[in-house]
Amino acid sequence: MAAMPAEFDVDAMLQRFRERAHAVRQRGVPPLEGADRKRYVDQARTDFMDYAIIGDATGHLEQGILTLTIDLRPETARGGEPGAAGA
C-alpha cells in the first residue's frame, strides 16, 4: 500500500462521504423490473447507509493512522437535539 500523502485532509474525505450519501439518496431508479429493481433499490439503501455512517464520523490522522469515531446511538441518546449530528 502506498504512503498517505502529507496533505491528506480528513474533513474533506468525510465531506465527500456526506456528498456521496446525498447523491445516492437523490438519484432515481433506472427502468428495471422485478428482481433487478429490488436488488438495485436494496443496494442503494446499503450504499446510502454506508456513506452516511462514514460521513457522520469525526476523524483525525495521527502518525499516519486515521481514526474515525462513529456514534451509532440514536440521536436522542447522544444528548443533542435530533438532526444536530452530521447535519
C-alpha positions as CSV (number, residue, x, y, z in Angstrom):
1,M,0.0,0.0,0.0
2,A,1.3,3.5,-0.9
3,A,2.2,6.0,1.9
4,M,-0.5,8.5,2.8
5,P,0.1,12.0,1.3
6,A,1.2,14.6,3.8
7,E,-1.7,16.9,2.7
8,F,-4.4,14.3,3.4
9,D,-7.5,16.2,4.7
10,V,-9.7,14.1,6.9
11,D,-12.5,16.7,7.0
12,A,-12.6,16.8,3.1
13,M,-12.7,13.0,3.0
14,L,-15.7,13.0,5.4
15,Q,-17.4,15.7,3.3
16,R,-17.0,13.5,0.2
17,F,-18.8,10.7,2.0
18,R,-21.6,13.0,3.0
19,E,-21.9,14.1,-0.6
20,R,-22.0,10.5,-1.8
21,A,-24.8,9.7,0.7
22,H,-26.7,12.7,-0.6
23,A,-26.2,11.7,-4.2
24,V,-27.4,8.1,-3.6
25,R,-30.5,9.5,-1.8
26,Q,-31.3,11.8,-4.7
27,R,-30.7,9.5,-7.7
28,G,-33.6,7.9,-9.4
29,V,-34.2,4.3,-10.1
30,P,-33.4,3.2,-13.6
31,P,-36.1,1.4,-15.6
32,L,-35.7,-2.0,-14.0
33,E,-38.3,-4.6,-13.3
34,G,-38.9,-7.3,-10.8
35,A,-35.9,-8.8,-9.0
36,D,-33.4,-6.5,-10.7
37,R,-35.3,-3.4,-9.4
38,K,-35.4,-4.9,-5.9
39,R,-31.6,-5.6,-6.0
40,Y,-30.9,-2.1,-7.2
41,V,-33.0,-0.5,-4.5
42,D,-31.6,-2.7,-1.8
43,Q,-28.0,-1.8,-2.9
44,A,-28.8,1.9,-3.0
45,R,-30.2,1.6,0.6
46,T,-26.9,-0.1,1.7
47,D,-24.8,2.4,-0.2
48,F,-26.6,5.3,1.5
49,M,-26.3,3.8,4.9
50,D,-22.5,3.1,4.5
51,Y,-21.8,6.6,3.1
52,A,-23.9,8.3,5.7
53,I,-22.3,6.4,8.6
54,I,-18.8,7.4,7.5
55,G,-19.9,10.9,6.6
56,D,-21.2,11.3,10.2
57,A,-17.9,10.3,11.7
58,T,-15.4,12.5,13.3
59,G,-11.8,11.7,12.4
60,H,-8.2,12.5,13.0
61,L,-4.9,11.5,11.5
62,E,-2.0,11.0,13.8
63,Q,1.3,9.5,12.9
64,G,-0.2,8.0,9.7
65,I,-3.1,6.3,11.5
66,L,-6.6,7.5,10.5
67,T,-9.1,7.1,13.4
68,L,-12.8,7.5,12.8
69,T,-15.2,7.8,15.7
70,I,-18.8,7.0,14.8
71,D,-21.6,7.3,17.3
72,L,-24.2,4.7,16.3
73,R,-26.6,5.5,19.2
74,P,-29.9,7.1,18.3
75,E,-29.8,10.9,18.2
76,T,-31.9,11.2,21.3
77,A,-29.3,9.1,23.2
78,R,-26.5,11.4,22.1
79,G,-27.6,14.2,24.4
80,G,-28.2,16.6,21.5
81,E,-31.2,17.8,19.5
82,P,-32.4,15.5,16.7
83,G,-30.8,16.4,13.5
84,A,-27.8,18.0,15.2
85,A,-25.3,15.2,14.5
86,G,-24.0,15.0,10.9
87,A,-26.1,17.9,9.7
